[in-house]
């Protein structure tokens, strides 16, 4: 209530071609980051515009073309110059323990890159920050018809998810997110351990949620083995290595791109989950 929000729109409508849910999540993540930087009091300005050029960002050359810009400016504490190159790394955070996961800005970065754009940061310690999303501009399209309950988070209602993830921090985030959605979870650190869990009690699990890139057995290999042994259990894969998947494909499995938000995870599970 102590943050004044101003929205400045372009004179003409600006269109992009991007996932609506991921776009919403990126804006919310940037706004939450700004709120925390202002310690709950200040001014947040959201400005939308169009530009014929994307500037040089993180040693990448400038790009000429039509781009839509979405800039969020705050009057917060700012970012130290030696931290700016790190803020988009997964799990990096300047916040205190328990105040943030470090995944918000990495989600924004991932969304920008997979949408063909990037994000630029300007900041001065003690004088606030401006985060500007650059996304390719497209011709206007007809508005899609909203589907019923499209924005609703699904509730797990006791369904059990076998999470397969070799990174401890990512595995902890996934299980915590699933718990918030009402799911029961079991964490396995690799493919063989996941198969051992299924052998011991396959009826316990409703869904397998697995990373793709793991030592030894990959998530795709694990999914194929589960499809052979337990065809009734659906598999969702997740990965941050889009270039690898572009070469190998997902072999028909549902794929959730890292970094993902809780609502994106919920949507994927709602789409595929087998409830008893």
C-alpha positions in Angstrom: 0.0 0.0 0.0 3.0 2.3 0.4 4.2 1.8 -3.2 3.0 4.1 -5.8 2.6 2.3 -9.2 2.6 4.2 -12.5 1.9 2.6 -15.9 3.0 4.3 -19.1 1.8 2.8 -22.4 2.9 3.4 -25.9 0.7 5.5 -28.2 0.1 2.5 -30.4 -0.5 -1.1 -29.3 2.6 -3.2 -29.1 2.4 -7.0 -29.9 4.8 -9.8 -29.1 4.6 -13.6 -29.7 5.3 -15.2 -26.4 3.8 -17.6 -23.8 1.2 -15.6 -21.9 1.7 -17.4 -18.6 5.5 -17.0 -18.7 5.1 -13.4 -19.7 2.8 -12.7 -16.7 5.2 -14.6 -14.4 8.2 -12.5 -15.7 6.4 -9.2 -15.0 5.3 -10.4 -11.5 8.9 -11.6 -10.7 10.3 -8.2 -11.7 7.7 -6.3 -9.8 8.3 -8.4 -6.6 12.0 -7.9 -7.0 11.4 -4.1 -7.2 9.1 -4.2 -4.2 11.7 -6.0 -2.1 14.4 -3.6 -3.2 12.3 -0.7 -2.0 11.5 -2.4 1.3 7.8 -1.9 0.8 7.9 1.8 0.1 8.6 3.8 -3.0 7.6 4.2 -6.6 7.3 1.6 -9.3 7.0 2.7 -12.9 6.0 0.2 -15.7 6.6 1.6 -19.2 5.8 -0.1 -22.5 7.2 1.1 -25.8 8.7 0.1 -29.1 12.3 0.5 -30.4 14.1 -0.2 -33.7 17.2 -1.5 -31.8 18.2 -3.8 -28.9 21.4 -2.5 -27.3 24.5 -4.4 -26.6 23.8 -6.6 -23.5 26.3 -8.6 -21.5 28.9 -8.6 -24.2 26.4 -9.5 -26.9 26.3 -7.1 -29.9 23.5 -4.7 -30.5 20.6 -6.0 -32.7 18.7 -3.9 -35.2 15.0 -4.8 -35.6 11.6 -4.1 -34.2 11.4 -4.7 -30.5 8.8 -4.1 -27.8 10.3 -2.8 -24.5 8.7 -3.4 -21.1 10.7 -1.5 -18.4 10.1 -1.7 -14.7 11.8 1.1 -12.7 12.0 1.3 -8.9 13.3 3.8 -6.3 15.0 1.0 -4.3 18.4 0.4 -3.0 20.0 -0.4 -6.3 22.5 -3.1 -7.2 26.2 -3.1 -6.7 28.1 -3.1 -10.0 29.9 -6.3 -9.2 26.6 -8.1 -8.7 24.8 -7.1 -11.9 26.3 -9.9 -13.9 25.3 -12.5 -11.3 21.7 -11.6 -10.6 20.2 -13.8 -13.4 22.0 -16.9 -12.2 19.7 -19.5 -10.7 19.7 -19.5 -6.9 21.8 -16.3 -6.7 20.1 -13.7 -4.5 21.1 -10.6 -2.6 18.3 -11.1 -0.2 18.6 -12.6 3.3 18.0 -16.2 4.1 14.3 -17.2 3.7 13.5 -14.0 1.8 13.9 -15.3 -1.7 14.9 -18.4 -3.8 17.0 -16.6 -6.4 14.8 -18.1 -9.1 12.7 -15.1 -10.0 15.2 -13.2 -12.2 16.6 -16.4 -13.7 13.0 -17.1 -14.9 12.8 -13.7 -16.4 16.1 -14.2 -18.2 15.1 -17.6 -19.5 11.8 -16.3 -20.7 13.4 -13.4 -22.6 16.0 -15.6 -24.3 13.6 -18.3 -25.4 11.3 -15.6 -26.7 14.1 -14.2 -28.9 14.9 -11.2 -26.7 16.9 -10.2 -23.7 16.8 -8.2 -20.5 18.9 -5.1 -19.8 19.6 -3.7 -16.3 20.6 -0.2 -15.3 21.2 0.5 -11.7 22.9 2.9 -9.2 23.4 1.9 -5.6 21.0 4.0 -3.5 19.1 5.3 -6.6 17.1 2.4 -7.8 17.1 0.1 -10.8 15.4 -0.3 -14.2 14.9 -3.7 -15.7 14.0 -3.6 -19.4 12.7 -6.6 -21.3 13.4 -6.5 -25.1 11.0 -8.8 -27.0 10.6 -9.1 -30.8 7.7 -7.1 -32.1 5.1 -8.8 -34.3 2.0 -7.7 -36.2 -1.2 -7.5 -34.3 -3.2 -10.6 -33.9 -6.8 -11.3 -32.9 -7.2 -11.9 -29.2 -7.5 -15.6 -28.3 -10.6 -16.8 -26.5 -9.9 -17.4 -22.8 -10.4 -21.0 -21.7 -12.4 -21.6 -18.6 -10.3 -21.7 -15.4 -7.1 -21.1 -17.5 -5.5 -19.1 -14.7 -6.6 -21.3 -11.8 -3.9 -23.3 -10.0 -4.7 -27.0 -9.8 -4.7 -28.7 -6.4 -3.0 -32.0 -5.9 -5.6 -33.5 -3.6 -3.0 -36.0 -2.3 -1.7 -37.2 -5.6 2.0 -38.3 -5.3 4.8 -37.1 -7.6 8.1 -38.8 -7.9 10.6 -36.0 -8.4 13.9 -37.0 -10.1 16.6 -34.3 -9.9 20.3 -34.6 -9.3 20.7 -31.0 -8.1 19.8 -30.8 -4.4 18.7 -27.2 -4.5 16.5 -27.6 -7.5 15.0 -30.8 -6.1 14.2 -29.0 -2.9 12.5 -26.2 -4.8 10.5 -28.7 -6.8 9.3 -30.6 -3.8 8.4 -27.5 -1.9 6.5 -26.1 -4.8 4.6 -29.3 -5.2 3.8 -29.4 -1.5 2.3 -25.9 -1.8 0.1 -27.2 -4.6 -1.1 -30.0 -2.4 0.9 -32.9 -3.8 2.8 -35.6 -1.9 6.4 -36.0 -3.1 9.3 -38.4 -3.1 12.7 -37.2 -4.3 15.1 -39.5 -6.1 18.6 -38.1 -7.1 19.0 -40.1 -10.3 17.3 -42.4 -12.8 18.3 -45.8 -11.1 17.1 -44.5 -7.7 13.8 -43.5 -9.3 13.3 -46.9 -10.9 14.1 -48.5 -7.5 11.3 -46.4 -5.9 8.9 -47.6 -8.6 9.9 -51.2 -8.2 9.3 -51.0 -4.4 5.8 -49.5 -4.8 4.7 -48.3 -8.3 1.1 -47.9 -7.2 2.2 -45.1 -4.9 3.0 -42.7 -7.7 0.6 -40.8 -10.0 3.2 -38.8 -12.0 7.0 -38.8 -12.5 8.6 -35.3 -12.8 12.2 -35.7 -14.0 15.1 -33.5 -15.1 16.5 -34.3 -18.5 20.3 -33.8 -18.0 21.5 -36.1 -15.3 24.6 -38.2 -14.9 24.2 -41.7 -16.2 20.6 -42.3 -17.2 19.0 -39.2 -18.8 15.5 -38.1 -18.1 14.4 -39.2 -21.6 15.9 -42.7 -21.1 14.2 -42.9 -17.7 10.9 -41.8 -19.2 11.2 -44.4 -21.9 11.9 -47.2 -19.3 9.0 -46.0 -17.2 6.8 -46.1 -20.4 7.9 -49.7 -21.0 7.5 -51.0 -17.4 4.7 -48.7 -16.0 2.8 -47.4 -19.0 0.0 -46.0 -16.8 2.3 -43.5 -15.1 2.8 -40.3 -17.1 6.2 -38.5 -17.2 6.9 -34.8 -17.3 10.4 -33.7 -18.2 12.1 -30.4 -17.3 15.3 -28.9 -18.6 17.1 -25.6 -19.0 19.2 -26.8 -22.0 16.9 -25.9 -24.9 19.6 -26.4 -27.5 20.2 -30.0 -26.5 16.4 -30.8 -26.7 16.3 -29.0 -30.1 18.8 -31.5 -31.4 17.4 -34.7 -29.6 13.7 -33.9 -29.2 11.5 -34.7 -26.2 10.4 -38.1 -27.6 6.8 -37.2 -27.0 7.1 -36.3 -23.3 5.5 -33.2 -21.8 8.4 -30.7 -21.3 8.6 -27.8 -18.8 11.4 -25.4 -19.4 13.7 -24.3 -16.5 13.5 -22.0 -14.7 9.7 -22.6 -14.1 7.2 -21.0 -11.8 4.8 -22.7 -9.5 1.8 -21.9 -11.7 3.6 -23.3 -14.8 4.4 -26.5 -12.8 0.7 -26.6 -11.8 -0.5 -26.2 -15.4 1.8 -29.0 -16.6 0.6 -31.4 -13.9 -3.1 -30.4 -14.5 -2.6 -31.3 -18.1 -1.1 -34.7 -17.7 -1.7 -36.0 -14.1 -3.5 -39.3 -13.6 -5.7 -39.0 -10.4 -6.9 -42.1 -8.7 
